[in-house]
Amino acid sequence: MPQKILVIEDEPTLARLLSYNLTQEGYETKVVDHGSDGLQAALQQYFDLIILDIMLPGMNGFEILSKLRQKGNKTPVIILTARNAEEEVVQGLKYGADDYITKPFGVAELLARVSAVLRRTMTEDGTQEKAGTGEKVISAGDLFIYPEKYEVLLGGESIPLRPKEFEVLLYLVQRPGVVVTRDDLMNIVWGFDYIGGQRTVDVHVSSLRKKLEMNQQSVQIESIRGVGYKLVTSMGALKK
């Protein structure tokens, strides 16, 4: 699956240049030319990386970056700054940018910096990690799960889950496109020696489903009659 990059850039020529070269390198790109629309796209869809211009209509890059981090979105961000704009670089890094590129720049530098940031923010097991923190996150659409903190964010909002609900969700997300049986969930989450029945699984899944649907419809738990469950997202394939 190609890595997804969101480009928030309002200058048409530069936006086309970025999109073309990233696509040629094998990345999947989405280009947005307005600040507010860029923020919305970043919060509603999963991206492996965001390339963010500072000067944008509607909302500038600093505002976008600040709002993303405030909502718990840890997607790596490379900011685009003007030549000799040291203050922009410092401010961008302060708000949570992972790297910067000074305009004008060459294609080789662009691709090298993109590759470096993506490499730094991926763990050995393929899960996303915020650069410099060692904090793992598993994602599906706009659902972000932090296993080490038992924390779940959906569309930038925190979803409070009970421990078993969290473990059920984590198990489903780690198996994209796979139907998980009730027996599997029972054995993995509750243990082989658990004396309760499959009704326990159904009750927890039902509660979990309601909590997800209260926030957004983009991530749902689908029932497979007589078999079990799988996680589905309206934003395409799940990302692990």
HELIX and SHEET records of a PDB file:
HELIX    1   1 PRO A   12  GLN A   24  1                                  13    
HELIX    2   2 GLY A   35  GLN A   44  1                                  10    
HELIX    3   3 GLY A   61  GLN A   70  1                                  10    
HELIX    4   4 GLU A   86  TYR A   95  1                                  10    
HELIX    5   5 VAL A  107  ARG A  120  1                                  14    
HELIX    6   6 PRO A  163  VAL A  173  1                                  11    
HELIX    7   7 ARG A  182  LEU A  185  1                                   4    
HELIX    8   8 MET A  186  TRP A  190  3                                   5    
HELIX    9   9 ARG A  199  ASN A  215  1                                  17    
SHEET    1   A 5 GLU A  28  VAL A  32  0                                        
SHEET    2   A 5 LYS A   4  ILE A   8  1                                        
SHEET    3   A 5 LEU A  49  ASP A  53  1                                        
SHEET    4   A 5 VAL A  77  ALA A  82  1                                        
SHEET    5   A 5 ASP A  99  LYS A 103  1                                        
SHEET    1   B 5 GLN A 128  LYS A 130  0                                        
SHEET    2   B 5 GLU A 135  ALA A 140 -1                                        
SHEET    3   B 5 LEU A 143  TYR A 146 -1                                        
SHEET    4   B 5 GLU A 151  LEU A 154 -1                                        
SHEET    5   B 5 GLU A 157  SER A 158 -1                                        
SHEET    1   C 3 VAL A 180  THR A 181  0                                        
SHEET    2   C 3 GLY A 228  THR A 233 -1                                        
SHEET    3   C 3 VAL A 219  ILE A 224 -1                                        
END                                                                             
